[in-house]
Amino acid sequence: MKLKLSALHLLVAAALTGCQLTETAQQTPVELEDNRSTCEIAHTDINDQADCELANEGVIEVMHPTEEVEVQITPVEEAVEPVVIENLWLRASNQFAFEIPDNKRVAIQRDWYLKHPAYMERVSKRAKPFLYYIVQQIEAREMPLELVLLPIVESAYDPFAYSHGRAAGMWQFIPGTAKRFGIEQTWWYDGRRDVIASTKAALDYLAYLNKMFDGNWLHALAAYNSGEGRVGKAIKRNHKAGKPTDFWSLDLPRETRAYVPKLLALADILKNQEKYAFTWPEVDNAPVIATVEIGSQLDLAFAAELAGMELKSLHALNAGFNRWATDPEGPHRLVLPLDKAESFISELAQVEQKERLNWVRHKVKSGDSLLKLAKEYHTTVDVIKSINDMKDNMIRIGDYLMVPVALKKLDAYSLSQDQRLASTQNQKRGSYQLTHTVASGDTLWDIGRKYKISTRSLAKWNGMAPTDPLMPGKTLVIWVDEASDEQKRDAIMRTLTYTVKRGDSLARIAQKFNLRTSDITKWNNLNPKKYLQPGQKLTLHVDVTRVRNLG
């Protein structure tokens, strides 16, 4: 196992808020709260309302599925060369080179940001863990430092952000473009949310676009938002018609017409804070986070214990991991607070390979299959086959399989993909929570019409965008204020997976969830005379009105 703490991988700062790379541009400007537009939140008079609507014209909403996570980190001064500029934002703005035009489109965006200093406070707070790293990467490539503002326009610097067209991460990559620029996306890991992987891909894509448009950065930025094909066609149309081909003269989608002015407005404000009497929140110009090579798969809860930090804080710095552990195929690295990295390396070096994950010895019974076991233990078929040195999918009743399981209950991994979705779905939006299992041919529009709700609401309640595809078997949550007696009965029942802990028994679990032991054995095909094994997964059907804590 190779452990490395590299100075090249030093990042920055404290708590956490990508590119909509599609031929149908999908950009969102300002962060939305409480499922209302910022216009509804921030403005009271008619003029303010009009300005806000102009600023947001054509934009697509970005969803932020997690609460703010405070990561305790300590700035560390670099020993190689002294820090001359203490504020990282100032370090970036001193290198700004874009010309800021004096036009209405920029002025509208600038006015909005100036009226909302609290928004920039939130953005800077999210940016702190990653800002130093991103500034370093842009400087190393000798690209415009204005690009450090792009994640503000894209996602408000939120690695967990998600928007229309399945765009995800701080740089808002859609799956196709992510793959095109080398970002891995697996069941375990989505590199679009990995700040290291996505930043490299975003800068690669921007460099490609800049070269395509002969060094014109405004064209490149517009193409990052709406796709190079669309911008290229707009330039050709104007050229053919004898019109100017600069960005401001192009016929582009409304969201793209607002997208570039947003970045220019932010650059203008940051560069001229005194002129606008605006206090841009400071970020220390010093590294506070490092990447550590871990060599192989590791339970995130165990990693957090070794690092001496909260699991949620560790996951917030490593947003690319979808599940309870790192991807068995890599990347084999973790981002950690710099002041915790050395002790983590020392602790991990003392851990044997087999102790990196928690294990269950599963006896194969009738009805078992590798796919069923993978779902039951929240892992993958490939992992089970690899661990048990299997060449095919055949298993026999009575055989034993070693299966990795999460160290803690799954709801402890609150920033995993499943738990983020559960948190979104369980947020109360009405009097009764119903569920709908997607059938072949279902659409959000059909389901919305059936339950008399909008497709926009249905998508938001389920962590989706309205244009996302529906897969048969997917369970959707639906909130209604009126329901039939049968729907009311269904609304109070929840199906959950319980992980058996040391000392648990059928009687104890039944008592905790107000169930009968006979039901638990029936639901899980158990022999009531045999002891439960720690790590074993049980399916429970629970009446939530009679159980205070479902954990």
C-alpha atoms as one frame of an Amber mdcrd trajectory, in Angstrom:
protein
   0.000   0.000   0.000   1.385   3.348  -1.014   0.653   6.296   1.276   1.626
   9.757   0.105   1.065  13.307   1.340   2.131  15.462  -1.586   2.733  19.187
  -1.544   1.404  19.214  -5.083  -1.973  18.124  -3.739  -2.335  20.715  -1.003
  -5.743  22.329  -1.187  -7.532  24.942   0.995 -10.086  25.797   3.620 -13.310
  25.300   5.589 -17.007  24.368   4.874 -18.887  23.790   1.570 -21.548  25.349
  -2.464 -20.373  22.835 -12.541 -20.821  23.351 -16.177 -24.025  22.534 -17.946
 -22.308  20.944 -20.878 -25.160  20.271 -23.225 -26.483  21.462 -26.509 -29.530
  22.686 -24.596 -28.013  25.170 -22.216 -29.082  24.905 -18.593 -27.602  27.396
 -16.251 -28.582  28.702 -12.923 -27.332  31.873 -11.515 -28.064  32.448  -7.952
 -28.697  29.937  -5.231 -32.331  29.193  -4.418 -33.663  28.685  -0.894 -36.791
  27.105   0.560 -37.937  26.086  -2.938 -38.666  29.701  -3.808 -36.883  31.865
  -6.336 -34.477  34.454  -5.007 -36.856  37.062  -6.394 -39.575  35.836  -4.017
 -37.178  35.802  -1.096 -35.212  38.957  -1.562 -37.413  41.610  -3.110 -40.346
  43.566  -1.838 -40.830  46.532  -4.137 -41.747  46.500  -7.817 -38.410  47.822
  -9.097 -36.418  45.222  -7.168 -38.726  42.486  -8.414 -38.250  43.586 -12.014
 -34.452  43.705 -11.629 -34.401  40.225 -10.147 -36.533  38.762 -12.903 -34.234
  40.294 -15.509 -31.173  38.940 -13.699 -32.658  35.451 -13.600 -34.322  35.421
 -17.014 -34.052  32.010 -18.634 -31.999  30.360 -15.931 -32.522  26.810 -14.678
 -32.692  26.055 -10.984 -29.845  24.254  -9.231 -30.771  21.998  -6.317 -28.652
  21.903  -3.170 -29.633  18.610  -1.472 -27.480  18.996   1.662 -27.334  21.352
   4.590 -24.215  23.430   5.267 -21.411  21.281   6.707 -18.852  22.990   8.921
 -15.422  21.410   8.434 -12.965  22.326  11.169  -9.636  23.059   9.506  -6.565
  25.078  10.408  -4.640  27.202   7.870  -0.986  26.170   7.587   1.602  28.623
   6.326   3.762  27.397   3.474   7.380  26.933   4.457   8.793  27.326   0.949
   7.851  30.925   0.279   6.144  33.461   2.525   2.543  34.476   1.883   2.610
  38.037   0.597  -1.144  38.381   0.024  -3.215  37.185   2.977  -6.579  37.075
   1.169  -6.953  34.386  -1.490  -9.709  36.247  -3.341  -7.361  39.256  -3.568
  -4.597  37.004  -4.910  -6.963  35.976  -7.699  -8.395  39.419  -8.460  -4.925
  40.952  -8.768  -4.518  38.753 -11.861  -7.877  39.528 -13.488  -7.543  40.615
 -17.125 -11.037  40.542 -18.673 -12.397  43.858 -19.889 -15.698  44.699 -18.159
 -18.068  46.408 -20.619 -20.335  49.195 -19.463 -23.656  47.718 -20.571 -27.055
  46.945 -19.121 -26.630  43.157 -19.126 -23.621  43.336 -16.819 -25.143  46.145
 -14.741 -28.277  44.103 -13.965 -26.219  41.174 -12.684 -23.886  43.443 -10.718
 -26.809  45.219  -9.060 -28.292  41.909  -7.948 -25.071  40.714  -6.298 -24.507
  44.097  -4.635 -27.984  43.913  -3.086 -27.322  40.414  -1.679 -24.093  40.331
   0.350 -25.410  37.353   2.375 -25.350  35.288  -0.814 -21.638  35.878  -1.259
 -21.080  34.980   2.394 -22.627  31.561   1.778 -20.701  31.046  -1.439 -17.349
  31.952   0.108 -18.021  29.618   3.007 -18.632  26.733   0.606 -15.619  27.669
  -1.515 -13.088  27.705   1.323 -12.104  24.015   1.283 -11.307  24.075  -2.425
 -10.499  27.643  -3.431  -6.741  27.438  -2.843  -6.487  24.290  -4.934  -8.526
  25.763  -7.793  -6.510  28.999  -7.821  -3.300  26.958  -7.940  -4.582  24.846
 -10.842  -5.639  27.899 -12.879  -2.329  29.652 -12.223  -0.336  26.545 -13.182
  -2.078  26.477 -16.570  -1.678  30.246 -17.037  -5.417  30.577 -17.622  -7.477
  33.675 -16.680  -8.031  33.856 -12.916 -11.594  35.004 -13.584 -12.317  31.295
 -14.043 -12.198  30.914 -10.255 -15.580  32.683 -10.286 -17.181  30.173 -12.650
 -18.275  27.718  -9.903 -20.170  30.620  -8.303 -22.220  31.048 -11.480 -22.536
  27.309 -11.996 -23.347  25.882  -8.580 -22.681  28.472  -5.861 -19.573  26.338
  -5.124 -21.594  23.302  -4.014 -20.067  19.879  -4.879 -23.465  18.259  -4.217
 -25.404  20.608  -6.542 -27.687  18.996  -9.131 -29.684  20.558 -11.937 -31.713
  20.117 -15.100 -30.233  17.648 -17.585 -28.552  15.580 -14.841 -25.759  18.114
 -14.370 -23.916  17.530 -11.097 -21.107  18.910  -9.001 -19.392  22.216  -8.480
 -18.633  22.540 -12.218 -22.022  21.072 -13.283 -21.027  18.324 -15.721 -23.667
  16.232 -17.459 -22.772  12.511 -17.747 -21.808  12.570 -21.428 -19.394  15.473
 -21.248 -17.980  14.165 -17.986 -17.112  10.882 -19.695 -15.675  12.760 -22.660
 -13.201  14.529 -20.373 -12.176  11.517 -18.337 -14.457  11.715 -15.305 -15.307
   8.296 -13.853 -18.945   7.583 -12.889 -19.714   4.283 -11.144 -22.120   2.912
  -8.564 -19.575   3.756  -5.866 -18.198   7.028  -7.183 -19.181  10.056  -9.268
 -16.151  12.128 -10.213 -18.388  15.073 -11.188 -18.669  15.780  -7.463 -14.978
  15.065  -6.772 -13.443  18.539  -6.731 -10.023  17.285  -7.816 -11.296  15.246
 -10.785 -13.962  17.738 -11.871 -11.650  20.767 -11.655  -9.130  19.077 -13.941
 -11.874  18.145 -16.402 -13.428  21.625 -16.313 -10.118  23.354 -17.012  -9.358
  20.816 -19.760 -12.719  21.572 -21.356 -12.309  25.343 -21.029  -8.820  25.166
 -22.576 -10.281  23.108 -25.447 -13.061  25.658 -25.986 -10.678  28.603 -25.849
  -8.551  27.011 -28.575 -11.655  26.192 -30.641 -12.775  29.837 -30.545  -9.333
  31.244 -31.374  -8.565  32.531 -27.898 -11.901  34.322 -27.367 -12.716  33.614
 -23.713 -16.253  35.024 -23.816 -17.114  32.648 -26.654 -15.477  29.807 -24.716
 -17.496  30.597 -21.575 -20.722  30.819 -23.563 -19.941  27.431 -25.118 -19.227
  25.943 -21.680 -22.787  26.864 -20.796 -24.704  26.068 -23.977 -22.380  23.842
 -25.998 -19.732  24.586 -28.612 -22.046  23.647 -31.482 -24.630  26.259 -30.591
 -22.093  29.061 -30.149 -20.295  28.074 -33.344 -23.534  28.196 -35.343 -24.416
  31.623 -33.881 -21.025  32.979 -34.961 -21.434  31.560 -38.486 -24.934  33.056
 -38.802 -23.708  36.524 -37.861 -20.665  36.250 -40.109 -22.822  35.197 -43.057
 -25.213  38.099 -42.414 -22.359  40.603 -42.164 -23.019  41.212 -38.458 -20.431
  41.477 -35.660 -19.455  38.124 -34.142 -18.509  39.263 -30.635 -20.364  37.615
 -27.714 -22.680  40.587 -27.172 -23.920  40.432 -30.790 -24.694  36.703 -30.886
 -28.214  35.268 -30.841 -27.872  32.811 -27.927 -30.313  31.257 -25.428 -31.514
  33.543 -22.664 -29.626  31.672 -19.963 -26.361  31.971 -21.882 -26.957  35.672
 -22.503 -27.133  36.082 -18.710 -24.378  33.564 -17.910 -21.306  35.466 -19.140
 -22.494  38.817 -17.696 -22.809  37.152 -14.294 -19.147  36.157 -14.284 -18.077
  39.594 -15.516 -20.224  41.286 -12.880 -18.636  39.197 -10.139 -15.149  39.996
 -11.449 -15.983  43.697 -11.488 -17.271  43.668  -7.902 -14.337  41.652  -6.559
 -11.794  43.865  -8.354 -13.487  47.113  -7.300 -14.861  46.475  -3.814 -14.094
  50.000  -2.598 -15.796  51.572  -5.606 -18.980  49.617  -4.895 -18.681  49.732
  -1.077 -19.000  45.952  -1.060 -17.252  43.691   1.447 -16.312  40.445  -0.282
 -15.737  37.754   2.409 -12.042  36.895   2.813 -10.443  33.454   2.538  -6.973
  32.817   3.979  -4.299  32.467   1.325  -2.840  29.324   2.892  -3.295  25.563
   2.371  -5.482  23.803   4.926  -6.389  20.538   3.159  -4.332  17.737   1.623
  -4.985  14.647  -0.464  -3.788  11.358   1.003  -3.238   8.154  -0.962  -5.014
   5.208   0.736  -4.201   2.384  -1.680  -7.492   0.437  -1.586 -11.163   0.540
  -0.579 -11.904   2.005   2.856 -15.099   2.453   4.894 -15.704   6.206   5.189
 -16.871   5.887   8.801 -13.669   4.038   9.686 -11.629   6.653   7.800 -13.326
   9.405   9.796 -12.456   7.631  13.048  -8.810   7.309  11.984  -8.735  11.002
  11.065 -10.421  12.077  14.292 -13.251  13.925  12.561 -17.006  13.719  12.024
 -18.160  11.397   9.232 -20.259  14.153   7.659 -17.251  16.494   7.572 -15.073
  13.851   5.901 -17.758  13.091   3.314 -18.252  16.811   2.627 -14.603  17.026
   1.584 -14.958  13.838  -0.500 -18.314  14.407  -2.183 -17.501  12.110  -5.106
 -18.111   8.933  -3.092 -21.732   7.781  -3.522 -21.837   5.096  -0.843 -20.530
   4.120   2.567 -17.029   3.357   1.295 -14.594   4.496  -1.353 -14.733   2.836
  -4.777 -12.918  -0.541  -4.778 -11.553   0.401  -8.231 -10.375   3.857  -7.092
  -9.617   6.668  -6.911  -7.735   5.530  -3.812  -7.385   8.916  -2.172  -9.063
  11.050   0.464  -9.120  14.796   0.976  -8.434  15.620   4.637  -7.802  18.714
   6.746  -4.071  19.310   6.487  -3.566  19.257  10.248  -5.101  15.748  10.414
  -3.363  14.172   7.422  -0.101  13.035   9.031  -1.805  11.354  11.994  -4.274
   9.671   9.609  -1.400   8.252   7.563   0.216   6.914  10.728  -3.034   5.331
  11.956  -3.908   3.784   8.597  -0.447   2.262   8.239  -1.167   0.152  11.326
  -4.429  -1.234   9.927  -4.338  -4.609   8.191  -5.939  -4.816   4.752  -8.805
  -7.039   5.967  -9.655  -4.531   8.720 -10.380  -1.655   6.317 -13.957  -2.918
   5.886 -16.483  -4.638   8.132 -17.356  -8.192   7.045 -20.291 -10.590   7.223
 -20.037 -14.345   6.618 -23.270 -15.032   4.725 -24.660 -18.561   4.413 -26.387
 -18.954   1.058 -30.037 -19.951   1.393 -32.848 -20.751  -1.005 -33.760 -17.766
  -3.178 -30.395 -16.059  -2.793 -28.562 -14.647  -5.800 -25.509 -12.426  -6.084
 -27.703  -9.535  -7.194 -30.026 -10.007  -4.211 -27.072 -10.162  -1.798 -25.486
  -7.089  -3.361 -28.701  -5.110  -2.820 -29.151  -6.495   0.695 -25.650  -5.570
   1.809 -25.385  -2.349  -0.246 -22.465  -3.420  -2.373 -22.024  -4.734  -5.927
 -21.944  -8.161  -7.555 -18.416  -7.530  -8.838 -17.146  -6.842  -5.313 -18.670
 -10.065  -3.916 -17.246 -12.098  -6.808 -13.793 -10.573  -6.449 -13.619 -11.108
  -2.681 -14.762 -14.722  -2.959 -12.627 -15.455  -6.049 -15.683 -16.408  -8.122
 -15.467 -16.865 -11.896 -19.231 -16.854 -12.524 -22.473 -15.878 -10.763 -23.399
 -19.375  -9.591 -23.888 -19.854  -5.821 -25.072 -22.957  -3.961 -27.339 -23.319
  -0.933 -25.228 -23.919   2.155 -22.084 -22.224   0.811 -20.600 -19.274   2.715
 -19.695 -15.924   1.147 -17.696 -13.092   2.680 -19.459  -9.781   2.076 -18.287
  -6.265   3.043 -20.811  -4.199   5.012 -20.919  -0.674   6.376 -19.351  -0.141
   9.800 -22.309   1.984  10.914 -26.009   2.135  10.130 -26.548   3.458   6.625
 -28.324   6.578   7.831 -25.089   7.585   9.591 -23.607   8.134   6.108 -25.881
  11.135   5.681 -24.103  12.532   2.610 -24.175   9.271   0.653 -26.323   9.257
  -2.477 -29.063   7.121  -0.911 -29.260   9.183   2.270 -29.262  12.506   0.409
 -32.196  11.226  -1.644 -33.987   9.943   1.478 -33.515  13.319   3.163 -34.939
  15.114   0.122 -37.892  12.733  -0.203 -38.781  12.840   3.497 -38.857  16.616
   3.757 -42.495  17.341   4.613 -44.346  18.960   1.688 -47.947  18.073   2.530
 -50.262  16.215   4.903 -49.642  12.699   3.546 -46.597  11.072   1.978 -47.490
   8.509  -0.706 -45.221   6.364  -2.845 -45.455   5.438  -6.510 -43.431   2.640
  -8.119 -42.536   3.589 -11.675 -43.912   1.215 -14.321 -42.700   0.851 -17.890
 -43.986   3.791 -19.933 -44.573   6.082 -16.955 -43.651   9.753 -17.310 -43.484
  12.498 -14.695 -46.328  14.230 -16.518 -48.570  11.124 -16.320 -47.781  10.558
 -12.642 -48.277  14.238 -11.818 -51.667  14.254 -13.533 -52.707  11.086 -11.642
 -51.938  12.647  -8.252 -52.892  16.218  -9.302 -49.429  17.684  -8.700 -46.998
  19.501 -11.006 -44.127  17.688 -12.685 -41.805  20.357 -11.267 -42.865  19.549
  -7.700 -42.733  15.796  -8.296 -39.193  16.064  -9.665 -37.994  18.284  -6.822
 -39.463  16.033  -4.119 -37.463  13.131  -5.575 -34.137  14.864  -6.178 -34.626
  14.948  -9.937 -34.877  17.452 -12.731 -38.136  17.486 -14.777 -36.339  16.145
 -17.866 -34.603  13.225 -16.136 -35.507   9.750 -17.440 -37.635   7.449 -15.253
 -36.505   3.871 -14.725 -39.117   1.123 -14.101 -39.030   0.015 -10.463 -37.916
   3.413  -9.130 -39.881   4.552  -6.077 -41.149   8.136  -6.124 -42.405  10.036
  -3.104 -45.587  12.085  -3.523 -46.956  14.611  -1.042 -50.689  15.373  -0.978
 -53.025  17.237   1.348 -55.999  14.978   0.663 -55.911  11.167   0.479 -58.218
   8.157   0.473 -58.456   5.903   3.547 -56.274   3.306   1.813 -53.690   5.953
   0.888 -53.688   7.217   4.478 -52.910   3.720   5.739 -50.106   3.344   3.190
 -48.742   6.774   4.080 -47.868   5.776   7.640 -45.963   2.620   6.610 -42.265
   2.709   5.748 -39.974  -0.046   4.489 -36.480   0.213   5.889 -33.299  -1.833
   6.037 -31.974  -2.488   9.523 -28.348  -3.518  10.144 -28.047  -5.999  13.010
 -25.725  -4.786  15.775 -23.809  -6.815  18.336 -26.214  -7.935  21.073 -29.340
  -7.616  18.925 -32.029 -10.306  18.989 -35.313 -10.708  17.150 -37.197  -9.839
  20.329 -35.159  -6.689  20.935 -35.562  -5.461  17.337 -39.282  -6.250  17.381
 -39.702  -4.267  20.598 -37.732  -1.295  19.245 -39.889  -0.995  16.125 -43.177
  -2.136  17.701 -43.328  -5.253  15.515 -43.949  -8.976  15.977 -40.977 -11.351
  15.776 -43.049 -13.632  13.552 -43.418 -10.827  10.999 -39.673 -10.124  10.975
 -38.863 -13.800  10.410 -41.481 -14.025   7.634 -40.288 -10.866   5.841 -36.679
 -12.055   5.935 -37.116 -15.850   5.590 -35.329 -16.414   8.930 -35.018 -19.427
  11.197 -36.178 -18.047  14.592 -33.994 -20.609  16.421 -30.763 -19.241  14.903
 -28.878 -16.238  16.227 -28.675 -13.049  14.210 -25.204 -12.064  12.970 -23.758
  -8.529  13.411 -23.903  -6.732  10.055 -26.831  -8.843   8.830 -29.462  -6.808
   6.945 -33.160  -7.080   7.821 -36.111  -5.669   5.907 -38.715  -4.116   8.237
 -42.139  -2.636   7.480 -42.721   0.009  10.120 -45.664   2.169  11.174 -43.972
   5.549  11.583 -46.721   6.896  13.834 -45.850   4.258  16.471 -42.048   4.492
  16.337 -40.280   7.629  17.513 -36.825   6.878  16.076 -36.538   4.860  12.883
 -32.731   4.611  13.214
